[in-house]
Amino acid sequence: MHTGYNRRKRRFLSRTYNVHNLKRSFYAIIFIICMFMSILLFSSATHKTSLFTNTNILTACLRLVFPMLPDNFSIVLPNKYDIINSVFPVISSNDAMAKKYAAKWDMSIRAKRSDKKNSEIKEKTEQINNIKVQTLSMAAKGLTYNNATEYAVDANTLLNAPLNFVSKNNEPRVLIVHTHTSEAYSDSPGGRSTDDSQNVVRIGKEIADSLNRAGIKTIHDTTKNDQPDYNGSYKNALSVIQKNLLKYPSLEIVLDVHRDYTVRDSGKPTELHLKPTQTENGKDAAQIMFVIGTDAMDLHHPDWRHNLSFATKIQSRLDEIHPNLCRPINVRTERFNQHMTKGSMIIEVGSSTNTLNEAIRAGGYIAEAISDVLNKKR
């Protein structure tokens, strides 16, 4: 019995507890905690059991302790946004901000990185062609996403999703195009060139040649889609993609190869151009970024999640064989012509401040990872 004085009612109140029931409940709670900790330790030791993605283990533990539970009983864990909202109640009314914090804190979208140590770049700032350039690493911290949409993105789910490609290696499988064909590198004035040996077409050639050598038939279309009108680039590129799909019905993958433009404080005296670089075995490569379009703008795009899964698998493979090459995957509200196949993506190879040779080296790395994913179904 527990007795205490209640000031509001101005009298003593008593509560009686059943000691036998308390002991039984206490032992049950202790047993559940022990089972829970054991599973956690087993999961950590094997790296094969994910307690937070497979609730069958928790359900089985509770059934063992409470056999009277109904047959249809199962544990349903709250989604990551609910968890974030409970931890940060100040943002609970703002769904967009909740998702922003979820992307930052949710460890389910982070994959284990390689332990290789030969991929670090020392930051340096220098004047190149009258502009201030900072060489640095913009590598993703694990397998992460910059998600501009309202959709939930989970790396584990995307990595485990099967790829639904059906074409064979003896058929044309991959199409490489360049929406912004004149994008070039620091070797070219202003980072632009119509010379296909100096612009992103050269990077597309490196990827195409490498894939063809690996036995994956690849078509490289070098049409200048940003000429004469840059604003019509995506419309022109769509026509090019459609033309190739009609000519080669077996095509399932469209890689739109670009280069990025990264700058801080644009137009200000402190303007700084960024050179995203990875160093491996003493050789520099331009860091890359996959850009995936969605149907967030209510445009027809049924296979965007498959595209994202494909890009996630490629990035995961790159992280294993060439650590720190990839920036976070960029998930966008726009469609970018990626609705035409179930293996479409934009690949930003370096920035305007990278050299052509750095971008070419990155192109070879990209082709290596794509070949591994397609041939091994990683």
C-alpha positions as CSV (number, residue, x, y, z in Angstrom):
1,M,0.0,0.0,0.0
2,H,1.1,3.5,-0.8
3,T,-0.3,6.5,1.2
4,G,0.2,10.1,0.4
5,Y,-1.3,13.5,1.3
6,N,-3.3,15.2,-1.5
7,R,-3.2,19.0,-0.9
8,R,-6.0,19.8,-3.4
9,K,-8.4,17.4,-1.7
10,R,-6.9,18.0,1.8
11,R,-6.9,14.3,2.7
12,F,-4.7,11.3,2.6
13,L,-5.2,9.0,-0.3
14,S,-4.2,5.3,-0.4
15,R,-3.5,2.9,-3.3
16,T,-3.1,-0.8,-2.9
17,Y,-1.0,-2.9,-5.3
18,N,-1.1,-6.6,-5.9
19,V,2.4,-7.7,-5.1
20,H,2.1,-11.0,-7.0
21,N,1.0,-9.2,-10.2
22,L,3.8,-6.6,-9.8
23,K,6.4,-9.3,-9.5
24,R,5.1,-11.2,-12.6
25,S,5.0,-8.0,-14.6
26,F,8.4,-7.0,-13.5
27,Y,9.9,-10.4,-14.5
28,A,8.1,-10.2,-17.9
29,I,9.6,-6.7,-18.5
30,I,13.1,-7.9,-17.5
31,F,12.7,-10.9,-19.9
32,I,11.7,-8.7,-22.8
33,I,14.6,-6.3,-22.2
34,C,17.1,-9.2,-22.1
35,M,15.7,-10.7,-25.3
36,F,15.8,-7.3,-26.9
37,M,19.4,-6.7,-25.9
38,S,20.4,-10.2,-27.0
39,I,19.0,-9.6,-30.5
40,L,20.7,-6.3,-30.7
41,L,24.1,-7.9,-29.9
42,F,23.5,-10.7,-32.3
43,S,22.5,-8.2,-35.0
44,S,25.6,-6.1,-34.4
45,A,27.8,-9.1,-34.5
46,T,26.5,-10.6,-37.8
47,H,25.5,-7.5,-39.7
48,K,22.8,-9.7,-41.3
49,T,19.8,-8.9,-39.0
50,S,18.3,-5.5,-39.1
51,L,16.1,-5.2,-36.0
52,F,14.5,-1.9,-37.1
53,T,13.6,-3.1,-40.6
54,N,12.4,-6.6,-39.7
55,T,9.8,-6.5,-36.9
56,N,9.1,-10.3,-37.0
57,I,11.8,-10.8,-34.3
58,L,10.2,-8.4,-31.9
59,T,6.8,-9.9,-32.6
60,A,8.1,-13.4,-31.9
61,C,9.7,-12.3,-28.6
62,L,6.4,-10.8,-27.4
63,R,4.5,-13.9,-28.4
64,L,6.9,-16.0,-26.3
65,V,6.3,-13.8,-23.2
66,F,2.5,-13.3,-23.8
67,P,1.1,-16.4,-25.5
68,M,-2.4,-15.0,-25.2
69,L,-1.8,-12.5,-28.0
70,P,-4.1,-12.9,-31.0
71,D,-2.8,-14.7,-34.1
72,N,-2.9,-11.5,-36.2
73,F,-0.8,-9.5,-33.7
74,S,2.3,-7.8,-35.2
75,I,4.5,-4.9,-34.3
76,V,4.3,-1.8,-36.5
77,L,7.1,0.6,-35.9
78,P,6.5,4.3,-36.5
79,N,8.0,5.7,-39.7
80,K,11.1,8.0,-39.6
81,Y,9.1,11.2,-39.9
82,D,7.0,10.3,-36.9
83,I,10.1,9.6,-34.9
84,I,11.7,12.9,-36.0
85,N,8.5,14.8,-35.1
86,S,8.5,13.2,-31.6
87,V,12.2,14.1,-31.0
88,F,11.8,17.7,-32.4
89,P,8.2,18.7,-31.4
90,V,8.9,22.3,-32.6
91,I,8.9,21.1,-36.2
92,S,6.0,18.6,-35.9
93,S,3.6,21.0,-37.7
94,N,6.0,21.5,-40.6
95,D,6.1,18.3,-42.7
96,A,8.7,19.7,-45.2
97,M,11.1,20.5,-42.3
98,A,10.4,17.2,-40.7
99,K,11.6,15.5,-43.8
100,K,14.6,17.7,-44.0
101,Y,15.6,16.6,-40.5
102,A,14.8,13.0,-41.3
103,A,17.2,13.1,-44.2
104,K,19.9,14.5,-42.0
105,W,19.4,12.2,-39.0
106,D,17.9,9.0,-40.3
107,M,20.6,6.4,-40.4
108,S,18.6,4.1,-42.7
109,I,19.7,6.2,-45.7
110,R,23.3,5.8,-44.9
111,A,25.3,2.8,-46.1
112,K,28.7,1.5,-44.9
113,R,31.6,3.2,-46.6
114,S,34.8,1.5,-47.7
115,D,37.7,1.5,-45.2
116,K,40.2,2.5,-48.0
117,K,42.4,5.4,-47.0
118,N,43.8,6.3,-50.4
119,S,40.9,8.6,-51.5
120,E,41.4,11.7,-49.5
121,I,42.0,15.1,-51.1
122,K,43.8,18.0,-49.4
123,E,41.9,21.3,-49.8
124,K,43.7,24.1,-51.6
125,T,42.7,27.5,-53.0
126,E,44.3,29.0,-56.1
127,Q,43.8,31.5,-58.9
128,I,43.0,29.7,-62.2
129,N,42.1,31.8,-65.4
130,N,41.5,34.8,-63.2
131,I,39.0,33.1,-60.9
132,K,39.5,31.8,-57.4
133,V,39.2,28.0,-57.3
134,Q,39.0,25.8,-54.3
135,T,39.9,22.1,-54.7
136,L,38.0,20.1,-52.2
137,S,36.1,16.9,-51.6
138,M,32.3,17.1,-51.9
139,A,31.9,13.3,-51.3
140,A,28.7,12.0,-49.8
141,K,28.9,10.9,-46.1
142,G,27.8,7.4,-46.8
143,L,25.1,6.6,-49.3
144,T,23.0,9.8,-48.9
145,Y,20.5,11.9,-50.9
146,N,19.8,15.6,-51.4
147,N,16.0,15.1,-51.7
148,A,14.1,18.1,-53.0
149,T,10.8,16.2,-53.1
150,E,8.2,15.2,-50.5
151,Y,8.8,11.5,-51.2
152,A,10.5,9.3,-48.6
153,V,13.8,7.8,-49.9
154,D,15.4,4.9,-48.2
155,A,18.8,3.5,-49.4
156,N,18.3,0.0,-47.9
157,T,15.0,-0.5,-49.7
158,L,16.5,0.8,-53.0
159,L,19.5,-1.4,-52.7
160,N,17.4,-4.5,-52.2
161,A,14.9,-3.7,-54.9
162,P,15.4,-5.9,-58.0
163,L,16.3,-4.4,-61.4
164,N,13.7,-5.1,-64.0
165,F,15.9,-5.0,-67.1
166,V,15.3,-7.7,-69.7
167,S,17.6,-6.8,-72.6
168,K,20.7,-9.0,-73.2
169,N,24.3,-8.0,-73.6
170,N,24.2,-8.9,-77.3
171,E,21.6,-6.2,-77.9
172,P,22.0,-2.5,-77.5
173,R,21.2,-1.8,-73.9
174,V,22.6,1.7,-73.1
175,L,22.2,5.0,-74.8
176,I,24.4,8.0,-73.9
177,V,23.2,11.5,-74.8
178,H,24.2,15.0,-73.9
179,T,21.4,17.5,-73.3
180,H,24.0,20.3,-72.7
181,T,26.6,19.1,-75.3
182,S,28.9,22.2,-75.1
183,E,29.6,21.9,-71.4
184,A,33.4,21.6,-71.0
185,Y,36.1,22.0,-68.4
186,S,38.8,24.3,-67.2
187,D,40.9,23.5,-70.3
188,S,38.3,25.4,-72.4
189,P,37.7,29.2,-72.1
190,G,34.6,29.8,-70.0
191,G,34.1,26.1,-69.5
192,R,32.3,25.8,-72.9
193,S,33.4,24.2,-76.2
194,T,31.8,22.9,-79.3
195,D,34.8,20.6,-79.9
196,D,33.6,17.1,-79.0
197,S,37.2,16.2,-78.0
198,Q,37.1,18.8,-75.2
199,N,33.5,18.9,-73.9
200,V,31.3,16.3,-72.1
201,V,31.0,14.3,-75.4
202,R,34.5,13.1,-74.7
203,I,33.4,11.8,-71.3
204,G,30.4,10.1,-72.9
205,K,32.9,8.4,-75.3
206,E,35.0,7.2,-72.4
207,I,31.9,5.6,-70.8
208,A,30.6,4.2,-74.0
209,D,33.9,2.7,-75.0
210,S,34.4,1.1,-71.6
211,L,30.9,-0.4,-71.5
212,N,31.4,-1.8,-75.0
213,R,34.7,-3.4,-74.0
214,A,32.9,-4.9,-71.0
215,G,30.4,-6.5,-73.4
216,I,27.5,-4.1,-72.8
217,K,26.4,-2.7,-76.2
218,T,26.2,1.0,-75.9
219,I,25.0,3.7,-78.4
220,H,26.6,7.1,-78.1
221,D,24.6,9.9,-79.7
222,T,26.7,13.1,-80.0
223,T,23.9,15.4,-81.3
224,K,24.5,19.0,-80.2
225,N,21.2,19.5,-78.3
226,D,22.1,22.9,-76.9
227,Q,22.7,24.4,-80.3
228,P,21.6,26.9,-81.5
229,D,19.2,27.5,-78.6
230,Y,20.4,26.5,-75.1
231,N,16.8,26.9,-73.7
232,G,15.5,24.2,-76.1
233,S,18.1,21.6,-75.0
234,Y,15.8,19.2,-73.1
235,K,13.2,19.3,-75.9
236,N,15.9,18.5,-78.5
237,A,17.3,15.7,-76.3
238,L,13.9,14.2,-75.9
239,S,13.6,13.9,-79.7
240,V,17.0,12.3,-79.8
241,I,16.1,9.7,-77.2
242,Q,12.8,8.9,-78.9
243,K,14.6,8.5,-82.3
244,N,17.1,6.0,-80.7
245,L,14.4,4.1,-78.9
246,L,12.6,3.6,-82.2
247,K,15.8,2.5,-83.9
248,Y,17.0,0.3,-81.0
249,P,13.9,-1.1,-79.1
250,S,16.2,-3.1,-76.8
251,L,17.5,0.1,-75.2
252,E,16.6,0.3,-71.5
253,I,19.2,2.7,-70.0
254,V,19.7,6.4,-70.9
255,L,22.7,8.2,-69.4
256,D,22.5,11.9,-69.9
257,V,26.1,13.0,-69.3
258,H,26.7,16.6,-68.0
259,R,29.2,18.5,-66.0
260,D,28.2,20.7,-63.0
261,Y,28.9,24.3,-62.2
262,T,29.6,24.8,-58.5
263,V,30.3,28.3,-57.0
264,R,29.9,30.0,-53.7
265,D,28.9,33.7,-53.3
266,S,28.3,34.1,-57.0
267,G,28.8,37.7,-58.1
268,K,30.3,38.8,-54.8
269,P,33.9,39.8,-54.1
270,T,34.2,36.6,-52.1
271,E,33.1,34.4,-55.1
272,L,34.7,31.0,-55.0
273,H,34.5,28.3,-57.6
274,L,34.6,24.8,-56.3
275,K,36.5,21.9,-57.8
276,P,35.1,18.6,-56.5
277,T,38.0,16.2,-56.7
278,Q,38.8,12.7,-55.6
279,T,42.4,11.4,-55.3
280,E,43.1,7.7,-55.6
281,N,46.6,6.3,-55.7
282,G,48.0,9.7,-56.5
283,K,45.7,10.4,-59.4
284,D,42.9,13.0,-59.4
285,A,39.4,12.3,-60.7
286,A,36.4,14.7,-60.9
287,Q,33.7,13.8,-58.4
288,I,30.4,12.8,-59.8
289,M,26.7,13.3,-58.9
290,F,23.7,11.3,-60.1
291,V,20.5,13.4,-60.6
292,I,17.2,11.5,-60.6
293,G,13.9,13.1,-61.7
294,T,10.5,12.2,-60.3
295,D,6.8,12.7,-60.9
296,A,6.6,15.3,-58.1
297,M,5.4,17.9,-60.7
298,D,2.5,15.6,-61.7
299,L,4.2,14.6,-64.9
300,H,3.9,11.0,-66.1
301,H,7.0,9.2,-64.8
302,P,6.0,5.7,-63.5
303,D,9.5,4.2,-63.2
304,W,11.4,7.0,-61.4
305,R,11.9,4.8,-58.3
306,H,13.4,2.1,-60.5
307,N,15.8,4.8,-61.9
308,L,16.7,5.8,-58.4
309,S,17.3,2.2,-57.3
310,F,19.6,1.7,-60.3
311,A,21.6,4.9,-59.5
312,T,21.7,3.8,-55.8
313,K,23.2,0.5,-56.8
314,I,25.8,2.1,-59.1
315,Q,26.8,4.6,-56.4
316,S,27.0,1.8,-53.8
317,R,29.4,-0.1,-56.1
318,L,31.5,3.0,-56.8
319,D,31.8,3.5,-53.1
320,E,33.3,0.1,-52.8
321,I,35.8,0.3,-55.6
322,H,36.5,4.1,-55.8
323,P,35.7,5.6,-52.4
324,N,34.8,9.3,-52.2
325,L,34.1,9.6,-55.9
326,C,30.4,10.3,-55.5
327,R,28.5,13.3,-54.1
328,P,25.0,12.7,-52.6
329,I,22.4,11.5,-55.1
330,N,20.3,14.5,-56.1
331,V,16.5,13.7,-56.2
332,R,14.6,16.4,-58.0
333,T,11.0,17.4,-58.6
334,E,11.7,17.8,-62.4
335,R,11.5,14.9,-64.8
336,F,14.5,15.6,-67.1
337,N,13.3,13.3,-69.9
338,Q,13.9,10.3,-67.6
339,H,10.3,8.9,-68.1
340,M,11.4,7.3,-71.4
341,T,13.1,4.3,-69.9
342,K,13.4,2.5,-66.5
343,G,17.1,3.1,-66.3
344,S,17.5,6.8,-67.0
345,M,19.6,9.3,-65.1
346,I,21.7,12.5,-65.4
347,I,25.3,12.0,-64.4
348,E,27.2,15.3,-63.5
349,V,30.8,14.5,-64.1
350,G,32.9,17.1,-62.3
351,S,32.5,20.9,-62.5
352,S,33.7,23.6,-64.9
353,T,36.8,23.9,-62.8
354,N,37.9,20.3,-63.1
355,T,40.3,19.4,-65.9
356,L,39.2,17.2,-68.9
357,N,41.6,14.4,-67.8
358,E,40.1,14.3,-64.4
359,A,36.6,14.0,-65.9
360,I,37.8,11.3,-68.3
361,R,39.2,9.3,-65.4
362,A,35.9,9.6,-63.6
363,G,34.1,8.4,-66.8
364,G,36.1,5.2,-66.7
365,Y,35.2,4.6,-63.1
366,I,31.5,5.1,-63.8
367,A,31.5,2.6,-66.6
368,E,33.3,0.1,-64.4
369,A,30.6,0.4,-61.7
370,I,27.7,0.2,-64.3
371,S,29.2,-2.9,-65.8
372,D,29.5,-4.5,-62.4
373,V,25.9,-3.7,-61.5
374,L,24.5,-5.0,-64.9
375,N,26.6,-8.1,-65.1
376,K,26.4,-9.1,-61.4
377,K,22.9,-7.7,-60.6
378,R,24.3,-6.1,-57.5
